[in-house]
Structure formats: C-alpha cells, structure tokens
Amino acid sequence: MTSASLPTSSEQGGAPTRPARRTVMAAAGAAGLAAALTACGSGDDSSDSVVTGAGSAGSSGSAQEGGGSAGGAALARTADIPEGGGKIFKDQGVVVTQPTAGTYKAFSAKCTHQGCAVGSVADGVIVCPCHGSHFSAEDGSVKKGPATQPLAAAKISVSGDEIKLA
C-alpha cells in the first residue's frame, strides 16, 4: 500500500495525525548534524581581535619593520618573551613566540581543532589544553593532532624592545 492510498485522519473523522516516526527521526538527525558542524566549524568570531597576516608569520627584528609607530598599542617587551617559548595574550587572542634568539612570531591563540584557547608555550611548542593539539612555535604548523590546520599567523612589529600588533 502506498501513502497516497491510505486514508487521512480527516477522512477518518479523527484528530489531525502526528508526524510519522521516520519524519521525527530525520529531523532530529538533521538538527544533530547541524549542531556538530557548528561546533567543529572555524567560523568567524566577531569578538576575536587578532590581526591575521596573509603570509608573514611575524617579525625577526626592527630592521625588517621600519619603525613601530604605525602599529597598535604595545603588546609586550622583547624581554617578556622567552627564547624557545612564548607568551599568550588572552585579551588580544594572540600568542607571541621567540623560536630563536631575536626572532619573534605571532599566531592566533585560538586552536584550529575546536576553537579552544591555547594554554602554554614551551620548548618550541604551543599546546592546546582541550584535546592536546601541539603547534610549532616557529611557524604555527601542527606538530600533533587532533588539529589538522595550522594556527593563523598574526602580524606584529618589533621596534627596539617593544612588540606591537601591526
């Protein structure tokens, strides 16, 4: 029998029919899929104040940056960023690293796996505490998953001993 040949509730003189179980299950599955895709997406967070760069991952000194007066407010002093490590600036959503002496890099502090804030920087590795992703402090690339995408580069300028978001 096809659904076209089945009598409707109005033809039977009863109350309106409820949706079929299959319809309810399909709707629930679609809603679950939408929620999962939203949670795992890399959507744009309007409260994120990170200035991302198209290709540059930072600065290797003031000689390359030609003065820091065009940049934003001072973020840190070069002495605040340990060699081989870095510092996370939660309010600005950025992590600044010094992979080698005198070379400063900056990346988004938002993990590319599920958007958690990275939690530490040591021994050349930026670590996300939520699921254990590790990123290179030199170029933001993934060293250990579950993340599959690198941290986005952020532009900084170094002038003297001052580091600014560019």
DSSP file with accessible surface (Angstrom, degrees, kcal/mol):
  #  RESIDUE AA STRUCTURE BP1 BP2  ACC     N-H-->O    O-->H-N    N-H-->O    O-->H-N    TCO  KAPPA ALPHA  PHI   PSI    X-CA   Y-CA   Z-CA
    1    1 A M              0   0  192      0, 0.0     2,-0.2     0, 0.0     5,-0.0   0.000 360.0 360.0 360.0 136.8    0.0    0.0    0.0
    2    2 A T    >>  -     0   0   95      1,-0.1     3,-1.1     0, 0.0     4,-0.6  -0.607 360.0-112.0 -96.5 162.5    1.3    3.5   -0.8
    3    3 A S  G >4 S+     0   0  107      1,-0.3     3,-0.7    -2,-0.2    -1,-0.1   0.800 114.8  65.2 -65.6 -23.3    0.8    6.5    1.4
    4    4 A A  G 34 S+     0   0   94      1,-0.2    -1,-0.3     3,-0.0     0, 0.0   0.825 102.7  47.6 -68.8 -26.5   -1.4    8.0   -1.3
    5    5 A S  G <4 S+     0   0   70     -3,-1.1    -1,-0.2     2,-0.1    -2,-0.2   0.558  90.1  98.6 -93.7  -5.2   -3.9    5.2   -0.8
    6    6 A L  S << S-     0   0   88     -3,-0.7     2,-0.1    -4,-0.6    -3,-0.0  -0.607  80.2-114.5 -80.2 139.7   -4.0    5.5    3.0
    7    7 A P        -     0   0   69      0, 0.0     2,-0.1     0, 0.0    -1,-0.1  -0.436  28.3-129.2 -72.0 142.8   -6.9    7.4    4.5
    8    8 A T     >  -     0   0   67     -2,-0.1     4,-1.6     1,-0.1     3,-0.2  -0.455  25.1-105.9 -84.4 167.2   -6.0   10.6    6.3
    9    9 A S  H  >>S+     0   0   15      1,-0.2     5,-2.5     2,-0.2     4,-0.6   0.859 121.4  55.0 -65.1 -32.1   -7.3   11.4    9.8
   10   10 A S  H  45S+     0   0   96      1,-0.2     3,-0.4     2,-0.2    -1,-0.2   0.867 107.4  50.1 -70.0 -31.0   -9.7   14.0    8.4
   11   11 A E  H  45S+     0   0  139     -3,-0.2    -1,-0.2     1,-0.2    -2,-0.2   0.809 111.5  49.2 -72.4 -27.5  -11.1   11.3    6.1
   12   12 A Q  H  <5S-     0   0  133     -4,-1.6    -1,-0.2     3,-0.1    -2,-0.2   0.532 114.7-119.3 -85.9  -8.7  -11.5    9.1    9.1
   13   13 A G  T  <5S+     0   0   69     -4,-0.6    -3,-0.2    -3,-0.4    -4,-0.1   0.649  73.2 120.0  81.8  15.1  -13.1   11.8   11.1
   14   14 A G  S   <S-     0   0   49     -5,-2.5    -1,-0.2     1,-0.2     3,-0.1  -0.265  70.9 -69.3-101.9-172.3  -10.4   11.9   13.8
   15   15 A A        -     0   0   79      1,-0.2    -1,-0.2    -2,-0.1    -3,-0.1  -0.306  69.7 -75.1 -70.8 160.9   -8.0   14.4   15.2
   16   16 A P        -     0   0  117      0, 0.0    -1,-0.2     0, 0.0     2,-0.1  -0.268  57.8-107.4 -57.2 146.2   -5.1   15.6   12.9
   17   17 A T        -     0   0  106     -3,-0.1     3,-0.1     1,-0.1    -9,-0.0  -0.398  25.3-122.6 -77.1 152.6   -2.3   13.0   12.6
   18   18 A R        -     0   0  222      1,-0.1     3,-0.1    -2,-0.1    -1,-0.1  -0.542  43.8 -82.8 -84.0 160.1    1.1   13.4   14.3
   19   19 A P        -     0   0   93      0, 0.0    -1,-0.1     0, 0.0     5,-0.0  -0.296  54.6 -98.5 -63.1 149.6    4.2   13.3   12.2
   20   20 A A     >  -     0   0   59      1,-0.1     4,-2.1    -3,-0.1     3,-0.3  -0.270  28.3-115.1 -65.6 152.6    5.5    9.9   11.3
   21   21 A R  H  > S+     0   0  196      1,-0.2     4,-2.7     2,-0.2     5,-0.2   0.897 117.2  56.5 -57.2 -39.6    8.3    8.4   13.4
   22   22 A R  H  > S+     0   0  213      1,-0.2     4,-2.4     2,-0.2    -1,-0.2   0.906 106.4  49.7 -61.1 -40.0   10.6    8.5   10.3
   23   23 A T  H  > S+     0   0   85     -3,-0.3     4,-2.3     2,-0.2    -1,-0.2   0.929 111.7  47.9 -65.7 -43.8    9.9   12.2    9.9
   24   24 A V  H  X S+     0   0   76     -4,-2.1     4,-2.5     1,-0.2    -2,-0.2   0.933 112.9  48.3 -63.4 -44.3   10.7   13.0   13.5
   25   25 A M  H  X S+     0   0  106     -4,-2.7     4,-2.4     1,-0.2    -2,-0.2   0.900 111.1  50.4 -65.2 -40.0   13.9   10.9   13.4
   26   26 A A  H  X S+     0   0   65     -4,-2.4     4,-2.3    -5,-0.2    -1,-0.2   0.914 111.4  48.4 -64.9 -41.3   15.1   12.5   10.2
   27   27 A A  H  X S+     0   0   61     -4,-2.3     4,-2.4     2,-0.2    -2,-0.2   0.916 111.7  49.4 -65.1 -42.0   14.5   16.0   11.7
   28   28 A A  H  X S+     0   0   61     -4,-2.5     4,-2.4     2,-0.2    -2,-0.2   0.911 111.1  50.2 -63.9 -40.7   16.4   15.1   14.9
   29   29 A G  H  X S+     0   0   46     -4,-2.4     4,-2.4     2,-0.2    -2,-0.2   0.917 110.5  49.1 -63.9 -41.3   19.3   13.7   12.8
   30   30 A A  H  X S+     0   0   62     -4,-2.3     4,-2.4     2,-0.2    -2,-0.2   0.913 111.3  49.5 -65.0 -40.8   19.5   16.9   10.7
   31   31 A A  H  X S+     0   0   64     -4,-2.4     4,-2.2     2,-0.2    -2,-0.2   0.915 111.5  49.4 -65.1 -40.8   19.4   19.0   13.9
   32   32 A G  H  X S+     0   0   42     -4,-2.4     4,-2.4     2,-0.2    -2,-0.2   0.910 110.9  49.5 -64.0 -41.6   22.2   16.9   15.4
   33   33 A L  H  X S+     0   0  107     -4,-2.4     4,-2.6     2,-0.2     5,-0.2   0.925 110.1  50.7 -63.3 -43.6   24.3   17.2   12.2
   34   34 A A  H  X S+     0   0   52     -4,-2.4     4,-2.1     1,-0.2    -2,-0.2   0.918 110.9  49.1 -61.6 -41.6   23.9   20.9   12.1
   35   35 A A  H  X S+     0   0   63     -4,-2.2     4,-2.3     2,-0.2    -1,-0.2   0.920 111.5  49.3 -64.8 -41.6   25.0   21.2   15.8
   36   36 A A  H  X S+     0   0   54     -4,-2.4     4,-1.9     1,-0.2    -2,-0.2   0.920 111.5  48.3 -65.2 -42.7   28.0   19.1   15.2
   37   37 A L  H  X S+     0   0  115     -4,-2.6     4,-0.9     1,-0.2    -1,-0.2   0.887 111.6  50.5 -66.1 -36.9   29.1   21.1   12.1
   38   38 A T  H >< S+     0   0  115     -4,-2.1     3,-0.5    -5,-0.2     5,-0.3   0.929 110.7  48.8 -66.1 -43.0   28.6   24.3   14.0
   39   39 A A  H 3< S+     0   0   64     -4,-2.3    -2,-0.2     1,-0.2    -1,-0.2   0.856 117.7  40.2 -66.1 -34.6   30.7   23.1   16.9
   40   40 A C  H 3< S+     0   0   75     -4,-1.9    -1,-0.2    -5,-0.2    -2,-0.2   0.513  94.7 107.6 -93.6  -4.8   33.5   21.9   14.7
   41   41 A G    <<  -     0   0   43     -4,-0.9    -3,-0.1    -3,-0.5    -4,-0.0  -0.184  68.6-134.7 -71.8 164.8   33.5   24.8   12.3
   42   42 A S        +     0   0  117     72,-0.0     3,-0.1    73,-0.0    -1,-0.1  -0.272  45.0 167.5-111.8  46.1   36.1   27.5   12.1
   43   43 A G        -     0   0   57     -5,-0.3     2,-0.5     1,-0.1    -5,-0.0   0.012  44.5 -88.7 -59.6 166.6   33.6   30.3   11.9
   44   44 A D        -     0   0  160      1,-0.0     2,-0.7     2,-0.0    -1,-0.1  -0.655  34.6-153.2 -82.5 121.5   34.4   34.0   12.3
   45   45 A D    >   -     0   0   68     -2,-0.5     3,-2.0     1,-0.1    -1,-0.0  -0.851   1.7-156.6 -97.4 111.7   34.2   35.1   16.0
   46   46 A S  T 3  S+     0   0  121     -2,-0.7    -1,-0.1     1,-0.3    -2,-0.0   0.723  90.8  59.0 -66.1 -17.7   33.5   38.8   16.0
   47   47 A S  T 3  S+     0   0   95     -3,-0.1     2,-0.5     2,-0.0    -1,-0.3   0.557  80.3 105.0 -87.2  -4.5   35.0   39.3   19.5
   48   48 A D    <   -     0   0   55     -3,-2.0    45,-0.1     1,-0.1    44,-0.1  -0.637  50.3-171.6 -79.2 120.6   38.4   38.0   18.3
   49   49 A S        +     0   0   63     -2,-0.5     2,-0.3    42,-0.2    -1,-0.1   0.142  36.0 133.3-101.7  20.6   40.7   40.9   17.9
   50   50 A V        -     0   0   23     43,-0.1     2,-0.8     1,-0.1    43,-0.1  -0.531  49.2-145.0 -73.5 133.5   43.6   39.0   16.2
   51   51 A V        -     0   0   64     -2,-0.3   104,-1.6   104,-0.2     2,-0.3  -0.880  22.8-157.5 -96.8 110.5   45.1   40.8   13.2
   52   52 A T  B     -A  154   0A  87     -2,-0.8   102,-0.3   102,-0.3     2,-0.3  -0.686   3.9-139.0 -94.5 147.0   46.0   38.0   10.9
   53   53 A G        -     0   0   15    100,-1.5   100,-0.3    -2,-0.3    -1,-0.0  -0.705  11.0-133.6-101.2 154.1   48.6   38.2    8.2
   54   54 A A  S    S-     0   0  112     -2,-0.3    -1,-0.1    98,-0.1    99,-0.1   0.886  93.1 -19.0 -74.3 -36.7   48.3   36.8    4.7
   55   55 A G  S    S+     0   0   70      1,-0.1     2,-0.2    -3,-0.0    -1,-0.1   0.575 109.5  93.8-142.2 -30.1   51.7   35.3    4.6
   56   56 A S        -     0   0   49      1,-0.1    -3,-0.2    97,-0.1     3,-0.1  -0.515  49.0-163.0 -76.1 137.1   54.0   36.8    7.2
   57   57 A A        -     0   0   22     -2,-0.2    49,-1.6     1,-0.1     2,-0.4   0.221  59.2 -67.0-103.6  13.4   54.2   35.0   10.5
   58   58 A G  E     -B  105   0B   8     47,-0.3     2,-0.3    95,-0.1    47,-0.2  -0.992  65.2 -55.2 145.0-147.1   55.8   37.8   12.4
   59   59 A S  E     -B  104   0B   3     45,-2.4    45,-2.2    -2,-0.4     3,-0.1  -0.975  15.1-158.6-138.7 148.6   59.0   39.7   12.6
   60   60 A S  S    S-     0   0   50      1,-0.4     2,-0.2    -2,-0.3     3,-0.1   0.082  75.2 -39.8-114.1  23.2   62.6   38.9   13.1
   61   61 A G    >>  -     0   0   18     43,-0.2     3,-0.9     1,-0.1     4,-0.6  -0.641  65.1 -78.1 141.1 167.9   63.6   42.3   14.3
   62   62 A S  H >>>S+     0   0   58      1,-0.2     4,-1.1    -2,-0.2     3,-0.6   0.778 114.4  69.9 -71.2 -24.3   63.2   46.0   14.0
   63   63 A A  H 345S+     0   0  101      1,-0.2    -1,-0.2     2,-0.2     3,-0.1   0.852 102.6  45.0 -62.4 -31.2   65.4   46.3   10.9
   64   64 A Q  H <45S+     0   0  130     -3,-0.9    -1,-0.2     1,-0.2    -2,-0.2   0.677 112.0  52.1 -84.0 -17.8   62.8   44.5    8.9
   65   65 A E  H <<5S-     0   0   66     -3,-0.6    -2,-0.2    -4,-0.6    -1,-0.2   0.548  89.9-139.4-102.1 -11.1   59.9   46.5   10.2
   66   66 A G  T  <5 -     0   0   74     -4,-1.1    -3,-0.1    -3,-0.1    93,-0.1   0.902  68.5 -30.9  57.9  47.2   61.0   50.1    9.7
   67   67 A G      < -     0   0   40     -5,-0.6     3,-0.3    91,-0.3    92,-0.1   0.342  56.6-121.6  88.6 144.5   59.7   51.6   12.9
   68   68 A G  S >  S+     0   0    5      1,-0.2     3,-1.1     2,-0.1    -1,-0.1   0.265  79.9 103.3-104.7  11.3   56.8   50.7   15.1
   69   69 A S  T 3  S+     0   0  116      1,-0.2    -1,-0.2     0, 0.0    -2,-0.1   0.786  79.5  55.6 -69.0 -21.8   54.8   54.0   15.1
   70   70 A A  T 3  S+     0   0  101     -3,-0.3    -1,-0.2     0, 0.0    -2,-0.1   0.630  95.5  86.9 -83.4 -11.9   52.3   52.7   12.6
   71   71 A G  S <  S-     0   0   23     -3,-1.1    95,-0.2     1,-0.2     3,-0.1  -0.041  82.5 -94.6 -79.9-175.1   51.4   49.6   14.7
   72   72 A G        -     0   0   37     93,-3.3    -1,-0.2     1,-0.2     3,-0.1   0.084  65.7 -43.1 -82.8-160.6   48.8   49.3   17.5
   73   73 A A  S    S-     0   0   87      1,-0.1    92,-0.9    91,-0.1    -1,-0.2  -0.287  76.4 -83.2 -67.1 153.6   49.3   49.5   21.3
   74   74 A A  E     -F  164   0C  58     90,-0.2    90,-0.2     1,-0.2    -1,-0.1  -0.341  42.2-175.2 -60.6 131.2   52.4   47.9   22.8
   75   75 A L  E     -     0   0C  24     88,-3.4     2,-0.3     1,-0.4    89,-0.2   0.839  58.9 -32.0 -94.2 -45.5   51.8   44.2   23.5
   76   76 A A  E     -F  163   0C   9     87,-1.6    87,-3.3     5,-0.0    -1,-0.4  -0.969  57.6 -99.6-162.7 171.9   55.0   43.3   25.3
   77   77 A R  E >   -F  162   0C 116     -2,-0.3     3,-1.9    85,-0.2     4,-0.4  -0.766  37.3-116.9 -99.3 151.5   58.6   43.9   25.6
   78   78 A T  G >  S+     0   0   27     83,-2.3     3,-1.5    -2,-0.3    84,-0.1   0.863 115.7  61.4 -58.8 -32.3   61.0   41.6   23.9
   79   79 A A  G 3  S+     0   0   94     82,-0.3    -1,-0.3     1,-0.3    83,-0.1   0.709  94.0  64.9 -67.2 -18.7   62.4   40.5   27.3
   80   80 A D  G <  S+     0   0   76     -3,-1.9    -1,-0.3     1,-0.1    -2,-0.2   0.623  89.8  74.0 -76.5 -15.2   58.9   39.2   28.2
   81   81 A I  S <  S-     0   0    2     -3,-1.5    -1,-0.1    -4,-0.4     6,-0.1  -0.879  81.4-140.0-106.0 108.6   59.1   36.5   25.5
   82   82 A P    >   -     0   0   69      0, 0.0     3,-1.9     0, 0.0    16,-0.5  -0.377  25.4-103.6 -70.0 143.9   61.4   33.7   26.5
   83   83 A E  B 3  S+h   98   0D 129      1,-0.3    40,-0.2    14,-0.1     3,-0.1  -0.442 109.7  14.9 -64.8 132.1   63.6   32.1   23.8
   84   84 A G  T 3  S+     0   0   22     14,-3.6    40,-3.5     1,-0.3    41,-0.3   0.393 129.7  57.2  81.5  -2.7   62.2   28.8   22.7
   85   85 A G    <   -     0   0    5     -3,-1.9    13,-2.0    13,-0.4    -1,-0.3  -0.319  67.2-157.1-130.6-146.9   58.9   29.7   24.4
   86   86 A G  E     -C   97   0B  14     35,-0.6     2,-0.4    11,-0.2    11,-0.3  -0.975  17.5-103.7-179.5-173.1   56.3   32.4   24.2
   87   87 A K  E     -C   96   0B  89      9,-2.7     9,-2.7    -2,-0.3     2,-0.5  -1.000  21.3-137.5-140.8 137.2   53.5   34.3   25.9
   88   88 A I  E     -C   95   0B  37     -2,-0.4     2,-0.8     7,-0.2     7,-0.2  -0.828   8.0-161.0 -97.9 129.4   49.8   34.1   25.4
   89   89 A F  E  >> -C   94   0B  21      5,-3.4     5,-1.9    -2,-0.5     4,-1.1  -0.857   9.5-177.2-109.8  92.2   47.8   37.3   25.4
   90   90 A K  T >45S+     0   0  166     -2,-0.8     3,-0.5     1,-0.2    -1,-0.2   0.883  78.2  54.6 -60.8 -43.0   44.3   36.2   26.1
   91   91 A D  T 345S+     0   0  149      1,-0.3    -1,-0.2     2,-0.1   -42,-0.2   0.851 116.6  37.9 -62.1 -33.6   42.6   39.7   25.7
   92   92 A Q  T 345S-     0   0   68     -3,-0.4    -1,-0.3     2,-0.2    -2,-0.2   0.528 105.9-128.2 -93.0 -10.1   44.1   40.1   22.3
   93   93 A G  T <<5 +     0   0   16     -4,-1.1    16,-2.1    -3,-0.5    17,-0.4   0.845  68.6 116.6  67.6  35.2   43.7   36.5   21.3
   94   94 A V  E   < -CD  89 108B   0     -5,-1.9    -5,-3.4    14,-0.3     2,-0.4  -0.949  53.4-151.0-137.0 151.0   47.3   36.1   20.2
   95   95 A V  E     -CD  88 107B   0     12,-2.7    12,-2.3    -2,-0.3     2,-0.5  -0.992  13.3-158.0-121.1 130.9   50.3   34.2   21.2
   96   96 A V  E     -CD  87 106B   0     -9,-2.7    -9,-2.7    -2,-0.4     2,-0.3  -0.936  14.5-174.4-110.0 132.0   53.8   35.6   20.6
   97   97 A T  E     -CD  86 105B   0      8,-2.9     8,-2.4    -2,-0.5   -11,-0.2  -0.819  26.2-153.8-123.3 161.5   56.8   33.3   20.4
   98   98 A Q  E     +h   83   0B  17    -13,-2.0   -14,-3.6   -16,-0.5   -13,-0.4  -0.752  18.8 173.9-130.3  82.4   60.6   33.6   20.2
   99   99 A P  E    S+     0   0B  23      0, 0.0     2,-0.3     0, 0.0    -1,-0.1   0.865  73.3  12.1 -62.4 -36.6   61.6   30.4   18.4
  100  100 A T  E >  S- D   0 103B  73      3,-0.5     3,-2.6    -3,-0.1   -16,-0.0  -0.944 108.3 -68.2-134.7 160.6   65.3   31.5   18.2
  101  101 A A  T 3  S+     0   0   65     -2,-0.3     3,-0.1     1,-0.3    -3,-0.0  -0.181 119.7   2.6 -52.8 123.3   67.1   34.4   19.8
  102  102 A G  T 3  S+     0   0   33      1,-0.2     2,-0.6   -24,-0.1    -1,-0.3   0.443 102.5 112.9  81.8  -0.1   65.8   37.7   18.4
  103  103 A T  E <   - D   0 100B  31     -3,-2.6    -3,-0.5   -42,-0.0     2,-0.4  -0.931  45.7-171.0-109.2 119.8   63.1   36.2   16.1
  104  104 A Y  E     +B   59   0B  20    -45,-2.2   -45,-2.4    -2,-0.6     2,-0.3  -0.919   5.5 179.0-115.6 134.4   59.6   36.9   17.2
  105  105 A K  E     -BD  58  97B  50     -8,-2.4    -8,-2.9    -2,-0.4     2,-0.4  -0.909  10.1-155.9-128.0 157.5   56.5   35.3   15.7
  106  106 A A  E     + D   0  96B   0    -49,-1.6    48,-2.6    48,-0.5     2,-0.3  -0.995  13.4 172.1-139.2 144.0   52.8   35.7   16.4
  107  107 A F  E     -ED 153  95B   1    -12,-2.3   -12,-2.7    -2,-0.4    46,-0.2  -0.945  43.1 -83.3-141.9 161.1   49.8   33.5   15.9
  108  108 A S  E     - D   0  94B  11     44,-3.0   -14,-0.3    -2,-0.3   -15,-0.1  -0.409  30.9-142.6 -61.8 140.6   46.1   33.3   16.8
  109  109 A A  S    S+     0   0    6    -16,-2.1     9,-2.8   -20,-0.1     2,-0.7   0.347  73.6 102.6 -87.5   7.6   45.6   31.9   20.2
  110  110 A K  B    S-I  117   0E  60    -17,-0.4    42,-0.3     7,-0.2     7,-0.2  -0.823  76.2-126.9 -97.5 115.8   42.5   30.0   19.0
  111  111 A C     >  -     0   0    4      5,-3.5     4,-1.5    -2,-0.7    -2,-0.1  -0.324   8.7-139.4 -60.4 138.5   43.1   26.3   18.4
  112  112 A T  T  4 S+     0   0   47     37,-0.3    36,-0.2     2,-0.2    -1,-0.1   0.539  92.7  68.7 -80.0  -4.5   42.1   25.2   14.9
  113  113 A H  T  4 S-     0   0   48      3,-0.1    -1,-0.2    34,-0.1    -3,-0.0   0.985 130.6 -21.5 -77.0 -62.2   40.6   22.0   16.2
  114  114 A Q  T  4 S-     0   0   83      2,-0.1    -2,-0.2   -72,-0.0   -73,-0.1   0.185  93.6 -97.0-137.5  16.8   37.6   23.2   18.2
  115  115 A G     <  +     0   0   33     -4,-1.5    -3,-0.1     1,-0.2     3,-0.0   0.566  68.2 150.2  84.6   8.2   38.4   26.8   19.0
  116  116 A a        -     0   0   31     -6,-0.1    -5,-3.5     1,-0.1     2,-0.3  -0.352  53.9-102.8 -67.9 156.3   39.7   26.5   22.5
  117  117 A A  B     -I  110   0E  59     -7,-0.2    13,-0.2     1,-0.1    -7,-0.2  -0.636  38.8-111.1 -78.0 135.2   42.3   29.0   23.6
  118  118 A V        -     0   0    2     -9,-2.8    10,-0.3    -2,-0.3     3,-0.1  -0.325  28.2-158.2 -62.7 153.9   45.9   27.6   23.6
  119  119 A G        +     0   0   44      8,-3.0     2,-0.3     1,-0.3     9,-0.2   0.700  54.6  10.1-114.9 -22.5   47.2   27.2   27.1
  120  120 A S  E     -J  127   0F  57      7,-1.4     7,-2.8   -33,-0.1     2,-0.4  -0.993  44.9-153.5-157.4 160.1   51.0   27.1   27.1
  121  121 A V  E     +J  126   0F  23     -2,-0.3   -35,-0.6   -35,-0.3     2,-0.3  -0.979  34.1 137.5-138.2 121.9   54.2   27.6   25.1
  122  122 A A  E >   +J  125   0F  52      3,-2.3     3,-1.8    -2,-0.4   -37,-0.2  -0.967  60.2  12.2-160.8 150.0   57.4   25.8   25.9
  123  123 A D  T 3  S-     0   0  157     -2,-0.3   -38,-0.2     1,-0.3   -39,-0.1   0.851 129.6 -54.2  51.6  39.2   60.3   24.1   24.2
  124  124 A G  T 3  S+     0   0   23    -40,-3.5    13,-2.3     1,-0.2     2,-0.4   0.632 115.8 110.1  76.8  13.0   59.2   25.4   20.8
  125  125 A V  E <   -JK 122 136F  27     -3,-1.8    -3,-2.3   -41,-0.3     2,-0.5  -0.981  54.9-153.3-129.2 133.1   55.6   24.0   21.1
  126  126 A I  E     -JK 121 135F   0      9,-3.1     9,-2.6    -2,-0.4     2,-0.4  -0.900  25.4-156.8 -98.6 126.4   52.3   25.8   21.6
  127  127 A V  E     -JK 120 134F  34     -7,-2.8    -8,-3.0    -2,-0.5    -7,-1.4  -0.903  14.6-150.4-116.4 133.2   49.9   23.5   23.4
  128  128 A C     >  -     0   0    2      5,-2.6     4,-1.3    -2,-0.4     5,-0.2  -0.882   9.0-156.8 -95.0 123.8   46.1   23.4   23.4
  129  129 A P  T  4 S+     0   0   90      0, 0.0    -1,-0.1     0, 0.0   -11,-0.1   0.696  79.4  71.8 -76.1 -17.5   44.9   22.0   26.7
  130  130 A a  T  4 S-     0   0   61    -13,-0.2   -12,-0.0     1,-0.2   -13,-0.0   0.945 125.0  -6.8 -66.7 -50.4   41.4   21.0   25.5
  131  131 A H  T  4 S-     0   0   95     -3,-0.2    -1,-0.2     2,-0.1    16,-0.0   0.255 100.3-101.7-132.9   7.7   42.4   18.0   23.3
  132  132 A G     <  +     0   0   22     -4,-1.3     2,-0.1     1,-0.2    -2,-0.0   0.649  56.6 164.6  85.2  16.7   46.2   18.1   23.3
  133  133 A S        -     0   0    1     -5,-0.2    -5,-2.6    -6,-0.1     2,-0.4  -0.418  21.4-154.4 -66.3 143.0   47.0   19.6   19.9
  134  134 A H  E     -KL 127 144F  52     10,-2.6     9,-3.0    -7,-0.2    10,-1.7  -0.970   9.5-169.6-120.7 138.7   50.6   20.8   19.6
  135  135 A F  E     -KL 126 142F   0     -9,-2.6    -9,-3.1    -2,-0.4     2,-0.2  -0.941  29.9-102.9-127.2 149.4   51.7   23.6   17.2
  136  136 A S  E  >  -K  125   0F  14      5,-3.0     4,-2.0    -2,-0.3   -11,-0.2  -0.495  17.4-149.2 -70.1 132.3   55.1   24.8   16.1
  137  137 A A  T  4 S+     0   0    0    -13,-2.3    -1,-0.2    -2,-0.2   -12,-0.1   0.631  96.4  56.6 -74.8 -12.4   56.2   28.0   17.8
  138  138 A E  T  4 S-     0   0  116    -14,-0.4    -1,-0.2   -39,-0.1   -41,-0.1   0.880 132.2  -3.2 -86.3 -42.4   58.2   28.8   14.7
  139  139 A D  T  4 S-     0   0   88      2,-0.1    -2,-0.2   -34,-0.1    14,-0.1   0.378  89.6-113.1-135.6   2.9   55.5   28.7   12.0
  140  140 A G     <  +     0   0    0     -4,-2.0    11,-2.4     1,-0.2    -3,-0.1   0.484  63.9 149.8  79.2   1.6   52.2   27.6   13.7
  141  141 A S        -     0   0   43      9,-0.2    -5,-3.0    -6,-0.1     2,-0.4  -0.254  56.0 -94.8 -69.1 157.3   52.1   24.3   11.9
  142  142 A V  E     +L  135   0F  46     -7,-0.2    -7,-0.3     1,-0.2     3,-0.1  -0.572  41.6 171.0 -74.7 125.6   50.5   21.2   13.5
  143  143 A K  E    S+     0   0F 129     -9,-3.0     2,-0.3    -2,-0.4    -8,-0.2   0.677  74.9  10.9-101.3 -28.4   53.1   19.0   15.3
  144  144 A K  E    S-L  134   0F 115    -10,-1.7   -10,-2.6     3,-0.0    -1,-0.4  -0.956  87.8-131.5-153.7 131.2   50.5   16.7   17.0
  145  145 A G  S    S+     0   0   36     -2,-0.3     3,-0.1     1,-0.3   -10,-0.0  -0.055  77.4 111.8 -76.7 179.7   46.7   16.4   16.4
  146  146 A P  S    S+     0   0   60      0, 0.0    -1,-0.3     0, 0.0   -14,-0.1  -0.932  98.2  78.5 -85.5 -11.0   43.8   16.2   16.6
  147  147 A A        -     0   0    4     -3,-0.4   -13,-0.1     1,-0.1   -34,-0.1  -0.336  54.6-176.0 -59.9 145.7   44.1   19.7   14.9
  148  148 A T        +     0   0  114    -36,-0.2    -6,-0.2    -3,-0.1    -1,-0.1   0.504  61.3  66.6-118.5 -12.5   44.8   19.4   11.2
  149  149 A Q  S    S-     0   0  118     -8,-0.1   -37,-0.3     1,-0.0     3,-0.1  -0.872  83.0-114.4-111.9 146.4   45.2   23.1   10.3
  150  150 A P        -     0   0   63      0, 0.0    -9,-0.2     0, 0.0     2,-0.2  -0.244  39.6 -91.1 -70.9 163.0   48.0   25.4   11.5
  151  151 A L        -     0   0    5    -11,-2.4     2,-0.2   -15,-0.1   -40,-0.1  -0.523  50.6-104.5 -68.8 141.7   47.4   28.4   13.8
  152  152 A A        -     0   0   46    -42,-0.3   -44,-3.0    -2,-0.2     2,-0.1  -0.461  35.8-116.1 -69.7 136.7   46.8   31.6   11.8
  153  153 A A  B     -E  107   0B  21   -100,-0.3  -100,-1.5   -46,-0.2     2,-0.4  -0.448  26.3-155.0 -70.8 145.1   49.7   33.9   11.6
  154  154 A A  B     -A   52   0A   0    -48,-2.6   -48,-0.5  -102,-0.3     2,-0.4  -0.949  18.2-117.9-119.8 144.6   49.2   37.4   13.2
  155  155 A K        +     0   0   89   -104,-1.6    11,-2.3    -2,-0.4     2,-0.3  -0.699  37.7 169.2 -86.7 132.0   51.2   40.4   12.2
  156  156 A I  E     -G  165   0C   3     -2,-0.4     2,-0.4     9,-0.3     9,-0.2  -0.904  21.6-145.5-130.7 162.3   53.5   42.1   14.8
  157  157 A S  E     -G  164   0C   8      7,-2.8     7,-2.6    -2,-0.3     2,-0.5  -0.980   6.2-153.6-127.7 144.7   56.1   44.7   14.6
  158  158 A V  E     +G  163   0C   4     -2,-0.4     2,-0.5   -97,-0.3   -93,-0.3  -0.980  16.1 173.3-118.9 121.9   59.2   44.9   16.7
  159  159 A S  E >   -G  162   0C  46      3,-2.5     3,-2.2    -2,-0.5     2,-0.4  -0.959  66.4 -46.7-131.2 111.5   60.8   48.3   17.4
  160  160 A G  T 3  S-     0   0   58     -2,-0.5   -98,-0.2     1,-0.3   -93,-0.0  -0.507 123.9 -24.3  65.5-120.6   63.7   48.3   19.8
  161  161 A D  T 3  S+     0   0   82     -2,-0.4   -83,-2.3    -3,-0.1     2,-0.4   0.219 118.1 100.7-107.5  17.8   62.5   46.3   22.8
  162  162 A E  E <   -FG  77 159C  53     -3,-2.2    -3,-2.5   -85,-0.2     2,-0.5  -0.860  52.9-160.7-110.4 133.2   58.7   46.8   22.1
  163  163 A I  E     +FG  76 158C   0    -87,-3.3   -88,-3.4    -2,-0.4   -87,-1.6  -0.939  16.9 176.5-111.4 128.8   56.4   44.3   20.4
  164  164 A K  E     -FG  74 157C  35     -7,-2.6    -7,-2.8    -2,-0.5     2,-0.3  -0.942  37.3-107.7-127.2 150.9   53.1   45.7   18.9
  165  165 A L  E       G   0 156C  24    -92,-0.9   -93,-3.3    -2,-0.3    -9,-0.3  -0.632 360.0 360.0 -70.0 133.8   50.3   44.1   16.9
  166  166 A A              0   0   54    -11,-2.3   -11,-0.2    -2,-0.3   -95,-0.1  -0.410 360.0 360.0 -83.5 360.0   50.7   45.5   13.4
